[in-house]
Structure formats: C-alpha cells, structure tokens
Amino acid sequence: MTDIYKAYKKQVVGLPEMADRLQRAGSLRLYPAPIESQQEEFAKLSHRLLSLKTDLRGSVISVASSMSGEGSSFVSYNLATFLGLVFEQKVVWIDGNFRSPQRKLLDYDGVTFAELLRDPTLADVLPCRPSNVTLVPGGTELRAERASFADRNYLDLVASLASRFDFALIDLPPVLESQDAALMAQKTDGLLLVVAHRELKRESIASGIKSLEEVGVNLLGAVMNRREFDLPKFIHKRI
C-alpha cells in the first residue's frame, strides 16, 4: 500500500472533511461529488492508477462505455476529481466525446480539445496546478477534427499531456457507437471500460472488448457503475 493511500485511509474516517475537499473542485462542477458509499470505490480506483504510474512521465488514460448512458463521463470526471483533490495529483480532464459533448462546457473559457489537436503546443498553456483539476472542453469543431486521431498531432498531444500532468483523463464516445473511440484509446496508456450494472448484455460487452483488442488498445480493466446488491451491503462484504 502506497504512503499516499495510507494517508487517505487515515483521513477517510473524517468523511465531512473528505466531502468538503471534493466540493472544492472550482466554480464549475459537471457532476455532483460521489456519495459516501462511492467514495472508497473511487479511492481504490485512484490508488490502482497511481500504482501503474511511473516517475518518468504522467499517464494518459481513456475512459469509455460500450454504449451511451452507462455513466462513463460521471466516472471519468469524479475519478479526475479524486486524483486531483484527494491524492493531490496534477490532473487534466478532457471532453473527447464529440457525439455528446458536455453542455456545461459549451461556453467554458479556455483551450479546447479541438484546438489542442490542431496545435499540440497549446498544451503548454494549460494551467497545471497540484490538488486541482483542469477542464478542457471538446469545442464546437471537435467532430471536424476526427481525422486528427490517426495523425502525428494526436501522438504529440498525448506526449505533451504526459509531460505536464500526472494524469490526463480523456472521456471518449461509446466504443460500440463510434469507431473513433478505439482509435483515440489506442494512442493512450490504456482504457477503462465503464459498464452499468445489469443494464448491458454480456454479448455487447464482449463485442466492445473485442473491438478494442483488435486495434491493440491496452484495456486496463472495467468499472462497474450503478452497482446494486440483492443482499444488504454489509452481508455482501462478508461473502
């Protein structure tokens, strides 16, 4: 167990302080902070990503679901918030979902993902603050920049993000709804697949995984969202 996770485990006893820290994500929040029962799960996921990161460079992680509506944006955003505010990492969250862009970011001031794809050197002007999360909107021109995912600019951008941030999380369109999702994930360090509990058939999940593996995507694992227990949770933990 890393020292940073041990510090979190000591702090988790004081959940009011934890909740207060999560609320300090800036004036704009895309999603509510995780409820108490979710916080430890986000901490475990953060710790897993921290254990994979090297000291030489940051990690660029893609996050996507198989189909729309499974909560990949909620997971990726709150994971970015946890890494930044709880584990004090330098984090950038990027809206790469050109199929369904974040409406709250449409008028957000700052460099967009579309602009970064055209000119990766703009990554140098992104704010890079410890214990905070930098938001990057997709931009109204993002759909027109889809060809960039296969060219050198995208590789240069991934390298720039890895050099400036501890973690860059790119929220992607659903894997089974866009061929570009696998192409975008292929150039990153890996992809987290978000699956909504009991909402998607096993065959659809397998199809999504196969489409990722066919282009060489490094699948880091799956995140179960909206998990429900048939038994009370305290009993489920003892089984």
C-alpha positions, -999 to +999 in steps of 0.1 A: +000+000+000+015+034-010+020+061+015-005+083-003-032+057+000-023+051+037-029+088+043-062+086+025-072+056+047-065+077+078-085+106+065-115+086+053-126+084+090-134+121+087-158+120+058-171+156+064-136+168+057-134+145+027-167+158+013-156+194+018-124+187-001-143+171-030-166+201-032-136+224-038-135+215-075-139+250-086-169+271-095-179+246-122-189+211-114-200+188-142-214+162-118-222+160-080-195+147-057-197+110-051-219+100-022-203+084+009-207+048-003-190+056-036-160+075-022-140+045-011-146+029-046-132+060-063-103+060-039-095+023-047-096+031-084-074+061-080-049+040-060-048+014-087-040+041-113-013+056-090+003+022-087+006+019-125+022+054-130+059+057-133+081+086-121+093+093-156+061+107-170+024+111-164-003+087-175-029+095-203-060+073-196-090+069-218-124+062-203-154+049-223-185+028-220-197+002-246-230+021-251-243+055-242-260+061-209-237+039-187-221+068-169-185+069-183-185+107-180-196+106-144-168+080-136-141+098-155-149+132-141-151+121-105-120+100-109-102+131-121-115+150-091-104+123-067-069+121-082-066+159-080-083+170-048-078+139-026-045+125-039-030+159-048-021+150-084-019+174-113-048+163-134-065+174-167-100+161-177-107+163-214-141+161-230-134+139-260-169+127-266-178+145-299-211+126-301-224+140-269-203+170-256-207+184-221-232+211-223-219+229-192-186+234-211-200+249-243-193+284-231-163+275-209-133+298-215-100+281-223-082+259-248-104+232-263-096+197-273-102+206-309-076+233-307-051+210-290-055+185-318-047+212-343-018+226-323-004+203-296+020+230-284-011+247-268-009+221-241+019+242-227-006+270-218-030+247-199-030+255-162-012+228-143-019+231-106-014+205-079-045+195-059-068+207-087-084+196-119-080+214-153-111+211-175-107+210-213-139+213-233-142+194-266-150+225-286-176+231-313-152+220-340-142+187-324-163+165-347-145+180-377-111+171-362-118+134-360-092+127-387-065+140-363-068+109-342-048+090-368-021+115-374+011+127-357-005+156-339-025+133-317+006+114-307+024+147-300-005+159-279-005+127-258+032+131-252+027+168-242-001+159-217+021+131-202+049+156-197+028+183-180+003+164-159+004+134-135-028+122-151-048+131-182-082+115-185-099+116-218-137+110-218-145+091-251-177+084-270-191+049-265-170+021-281-198+004-299-212+037-313-181+052-327-151+036-344-131+066-334-132+057-297-109+027-302-086+048-324-084+075-297-078+050-270-051+032-290-026+060-286-031+064-248-016+044-220-048+024-216-086+024-214-110+020-185-143+004-197-174+016-177-202-009-175-236-001-159-247-029-136-275-050-151-281-027-180-260-042-207-259-077-221-228-098-218-226-101-256-225-064-260-197-060-235-177-088-252-182-071-286-169-038-272-138-055-257-131-074-290-133-041-310-107-026-286-084-056-287-085-058-325-067-024-327-043-030-299-059-010-271-045-016-237-076-025-216-068-016-180-100-030-166-137-025-162-155-002-138-190-013-126-212+017-123-246+019-105-239-014-087-268-028-067-268-056-041-295-082-038-284-087-002-277-059+022-243-045+016-228-054+050-237-091+043-224-089+007-190-078+020-187-109+042-194-134+015 
